[in-house]
Amino acid sequence: AFKEDLRELRIPEDFIADFASVVFGNRRAALEATASQRDPHLPSIEDFRWRVDVTISTSSLARALQPSILMQMKLSDGTSQRFEVPVSKFQELRYNVALILKEMNDLEKRSVLKIQD
């Protein structure tokens, strides 16, 4: 199915054999090892904590009632990042993450991108 999909994309036959051997063959492990050594990478998230704080009042306002989201990430390189996000930015982040997940799901449904064992 993978080779047939590549033929539908009008990829030359010489390349189809190479692609198939990289994706499914014995050269895949060597390719992944080489790629992981050369690629720069960012630390991964080991722990993620969050909470919602509500400002009840400020020095200038008697009643504010403004929520904000505090997030703290512990990274694999040992550092810790802490930041505060207003609700409007959190909603924007949530929307964009959902959009990306939907696009990834749509891509996985395409037959060209399916990896078969």
C-alpha positions in Angstrom: 0.0 0.0 0.0 2.9 2.4 0.8 4.5 1.8 -2.6 1.2 2.2 -4.4 0.6 5.5 -2.6 4.0 6.7 -3.7 3.3 5.7 -7.3 0.0 7.7 -7.1 2.1 10.7 -6.1 4.2 10.0 -9.3 7.4 9.5 -7.5 10.0 7.7 -9.7 10.4 4.0 -9.2 14.0 4.3 -8.1 13.1 6.5 -5.2 10.1 4.3 -4.2 12.5 1.4 -3.4 14.7 3.7 -1.4 11.8 5.2 0.5 10.4 1.7 1.3 13.7 0.4 2.6 14.2 3.5 4.8 10.6 3.4 6.2 10.3 -0.4 6.6 13.7 -1.9 6.0 16.9 -2.5 8.0 18.2 1.1 7.2 15.5 2.7 9.4 17.3 2.1 12.7 20.5 3.6 11.4 18.7 6.6 10.0 16.9 7.3 13.3 20.1 7.0 15.2 21.9 9.4 12.9 19.0 11.8 13.0 18.8 11.8 16.8 22.5 12.5 17.1 22.5 15.4 14.7 19.3 17.1 15.5 19.3 19.8 18.2 16.6 19.2 20.7 14.8 21.0 23.5 14.4 19.6 27.0 11.2 17.6 27.6 8.6 18.4 30.2 8.9 16.1 33.3 6.3 17.7 35.5 3.6 20.3 34.9 1.6 22.0 37.6 -1.1 24.7 37.3 -3.6 26.6 39.3 -6.1 29.3 38.9 -5.8 32.4 41.0 -8.5 35.0 41.3 -7.6 38.6 42.3 -10.4 39.7 44.6 -9.3 43.3 44.9 -6.3 45.6 44.1 -5.1 48.9 45.6 -7.0 50.8 42.9 -10.1 48.7 42.6 -12.3 47.5 45.4 -13.5 44.5 43.5 -11.5 43.1 40.6 -12.3 39.4 40.5 -9.9 38.7 37.7 -8.8 35.1 37.2 -5.3 34.2 36.0 -3.7 30.8 35.4 -0.3 30.1 36.9 1.7 27.3 35.3 5.0 25.7 36.4 7.0 23.3 34.2 9.9 21.1 35.4 12.1 20.3 32.5 14.4 17.3 31.8 17.5 19.5 32.0 16.7 20.3 35.7 15.4 23.8 35.1 12.0 25.0 36.2 9.9 27.6 34.3 7.0 29.5 35.9 4.6 31.8 34.2 1.2 33.5 34.6 -1.3 33.5 31.8 -4.5 35.6 31.6 -7.7 33.6 30.8 -7.9 35.1 27.3 -4.5 33.8 26.4 -5.2 30.5 28.0 -8.4 30.2 25.8 -6.3 31.1 22.7 -3.7 28.4 23.7 -6.4 25.8 24.2 -8.0 26.6 20.9 -4.7 26.4 19.0 -3.8 23.1 20.6 -7.2 21.6 19.7 -6.7 22.9 16.1 -3.3 21.3 15.8 -4.5 18.0 17.2 -7.4 18.0 14.7 -4.9 18.7 11.8 -2.6 15.9 13.0 -5.6 13.5 13.2 -6.6 14.5 9.6 -3.1 13.8 8.4 -3.0 10.4 10.1 -6.2 9.5 8.2 -4.5 10.0 4.8 -3.3 6.7 3.5 0.1 7.9 2.4 1.1 8.7 6.0 -0.1 5.4 7.5 2.7 3.1 8.5 1.9 -0.6 8.2 3.7 -3.4 9.9 
